Amino acid sequence: MAGDSVFPEETLVKLQESCKPPDWLRLAFDERKRAITATADATLQGQQRGVRVFELPKPGHDYAIGIDVAEGSLSNEKDIESERDWSAAVALDRKTKVVVATCQSRLDPHRFAYGCWLLGWWYNLAWLNPELNNNGVALLGVLRGTVELANA
């Protein structure tokens, strides 16, 4: 785990154990239908890829997605062969304040931005809220291009 945790690990483990297991989905944009398709794919769980969905999008609900773009830091700075850190996104129902979906990825920032855009479209055109640092600003640039292409 990168950085210091604000919450005690034991508390987080207990809370995680009380949660409903998510569905693992693969999202894709169907150009012909101009819609998002969501396909269940349990193989994504073992790879720690895809979107973990706790609640499907509900008509009339507004959502927001917080986005943290990886810096590419090593998980163990003393071991150059260690894995890089993860990019992450968390979708929240703005009315109920419930986390409805999460994803983590080691995709390059362009592909991760596209994945966040898909997730945002699927969740009723959710607000996308990347962190405001170099990586977040780069992601915004990619999103601007993605949105323009999608609406063309």
C-alpha positions as CSV (number, residue, x, y, z in Angstrom):
1,M,0.0,0.0,0.0
2,A,1.4,3.4,-1.0
3,G,1.3,6.2,1.5
4,D,0.0,6.3,5.1
5,S,-3.6,5.1,5.9
6,V,-5.8,7.4,7.8
7,F,-7.9,4.5,9.1
8,P,-6.7,1.5,11.1
9,E,-6.2,-1.5,8.9
10,E,-8.3,-3.7,11.2
11,T,-11.3,-1.4,10.8
12,L,-11.0,-1.4,7.0
13,V,-10.8,-5.2,6.9
14,K,-13.9,-5.6,9.1
15,L,-15.8,-3.2,6.9
16,Q,-14.7,-4.9,3.7
17,E,-15.8,-8.3,5.1
18,S,-19.3,-6.9,5.7
19,C,-19.8,-5.7,2.1
20,K,-21.7,-7.4,-0.6
21,P,-19.3,-9.0,-3.1
22,P,-19.3,-6.9,-6.3
23,D,-20.0,-8.0,-9.9
24,W,-17.0,-7.7,-12.1
25,L,-17.9,-6.1,-15.4
26,R,-16.2,-5.1,-18.6
27,L,-17.5,-1.9,-20.1
28,A,-17.4,-1.1,-23.9
29,F,-18.8,1.7,-26.0
30,D,-21.0,0.5,-28.9
31,E,-20.5,3.1,-31.7
32,R,-23.5,1.9,-33.7
33,K,-26.0,2.1,-30.7
34,R,-24.1,5.0,-29.1
35,A,-24.5,3.2,-25.8
36,I,-22.4,1.5,-23.1
37,T,-22.5,-2.3,-22.9
38,A,-21.7,-4.0,-19.6
39,T,-20.6,-7.7,-19.7
40,A,-20.1,-9.8,-16.6
41,D,-16.5,-11.2,-16.6
42,A,-15.5,-13.1,-13.5
43,T,-11.9,-13.6,-14.9
44,L,-11.3,-9.9,-14.3
45,Q,-11.4,-10.5,-10.5
46,G,-8.2,-12.6,-10.6
47,Q,-6.5,-9.9,-12.7
48,Q,-7.7,-7.1,-10.5
49,R,-9.0,-5.4,-13.6
50,G,-12.3,-4.1,-14.8
51,V,-15.1,-2.5,-12.9
52,R,-16.4,-3.8,-9.6
53,V,-20.1,-2.9,-9.5
54,F,-22.0,-2.8,-6.2
55,E,-25.1,-1.1,-7.6
56,L,-26.2,-0.7,-11.2
57,P,-26.9,2.8,-12.5
58,K,-30.5,3.9,-11.5
59,P,-32.6,6.2,-13.7
60,G,-32.9,9.6,-12.1
61,H,-29.9,9.3,-9.9
62,D,-26.9,11.5,-10.2
63,Y,-23.3,10.2,-9.7
64,A,-19.8,11.5,-9.2
65,I,-16.6,9.7,-9.9
66,G,-13.4,10.5,-8.0
67,I,-10.2,9.7,-10.1
68,D,-6.7,9.2,-8.8
69,V,-4.2,8.7,-11.6
70,A,-1.1,6.6,-10.8
71,E,2.3,8.4,-10.7
72,G,4.0,5.2,-11.8
73,S,5.8,4.8,-8.5
74,L,7.3,1.4,-7.5
75,S,5.5,-0.4,-4.8
76,N,8.9,-1.1,-3.3
77,E,11.3,1.7,-4.0
78,K,14.3,-0.6,-3.2
79,D,13.2,-3.2,-5.8
80,I,13.2,-2.0,-9.4
81,E,11.3,-5.1,-10.4
82,S,8.4,-4.4,-8.0
83,E,5.0,-3.5,-9.4
84,R,3.9,0.1,-10.2
85,D,1.2,1.8,-8.3
86,W,-2.5,1.7,-9.4
87,S,-4.8,4.3,-10.9
88,A,-8.2,4.2,-9.2
89,A,-11.7,5.5,-9.7
90,V,-14.7,5.4,-7.3
91,A,-18.3,6.1,-8.4
92,L,-20.6,7.5,-5.8
93,D,-24.4,8.0,-5.8
94,R,-24.7,11.7,-5.0
95,K,-28.1,11.3,-3.3
96,T,-27.5,8.2,-1.1
97,K,-23.7,8.8,-0.7
98,V,-23.2,5.0,-1.4
99,V,-20.2,3.8,-3.4
100,V,-21.7,2.1,-6.4
101,A,-18.6,1.0,-8.3
102,T,-14.8,1.0,-8.1
103,C,-12.0,0.2,-10.5
104,Q,-8.2,0.1,-10.3
105,S,-5.9,-0.2,-13.2
106,R,-2.3,-0.1,-14.3
107,L,-3.4,1.1,-17.8
108,D,-1.5,4.0,-19.3
109,P,-3.2,7.3,-18.5
110,H,-4.9,7.6,-22.0
111,R,-6.6,4.2,-21.7
112,F,-7.5,4.8,-18.1
113,A,-9.1,8.2,-19.0
114,Y,-11.2,6.4,-21.6
115,G,-12.2,3.8,-19.0
116,C,-13.3,6.6,-16.7
117,W,-15.2,8.3,-19.5
118,L,-17.1,5.0,-20.1
119,L,-17.9,4.6,-16.4
120,G,-19.1,8.2,-16.3
121,W,-21.3,7.8,-19.3
122,W,-22.8,4.5,-18.0
123,Y,-23.5,6.1,-14.6
124,N,-25.9,8.7,-16.1
125,L,-23.3,11.1,-17.3
126,A,-21.6,11.2,-13.9
127,W,-19.4,14.1,-12.9
128,L,-15.7,13.1,-13.4
129,N,-13.5,14.5,-10.8
130,P,-9.8,13.8,-11.3
131,E,-7.2,14.9,-8.7
132,L,-5.7,18.3,-9.4
133,N,-2.0,17.5,-10.0
134,N,0.1,16.8,-13.1
135,N,-1.4,13.4,-13.7
136,G,-5.0,14.6,-13.1
137,V,-4.5,17.6,-15.5
138,A,-3.1,15.2,-18.1
139,L,-6.2,13.0,-17.7
140,L,-8.4,16.0,-18.2
141,G,-6.7,16.8,-21.5
142,V,-7.4,13.2,-22.7
143,L,-11.0,13.4,-21.5
144,R,-11.5,16.6,-23.4
145,G,-10.5,14.9,-26.6
146,T,-12.5,11.8,-25.8
147,V,-15.7,13.7,-25.2
148,E,-15.2,15.7,-28.4
149,L,-14.7,12.5,-30.4
150,A,-17.8,10.9,-28.8
151,N,-20.1,13.8,-29.6
152,A,-18.8,14.3,-33.1
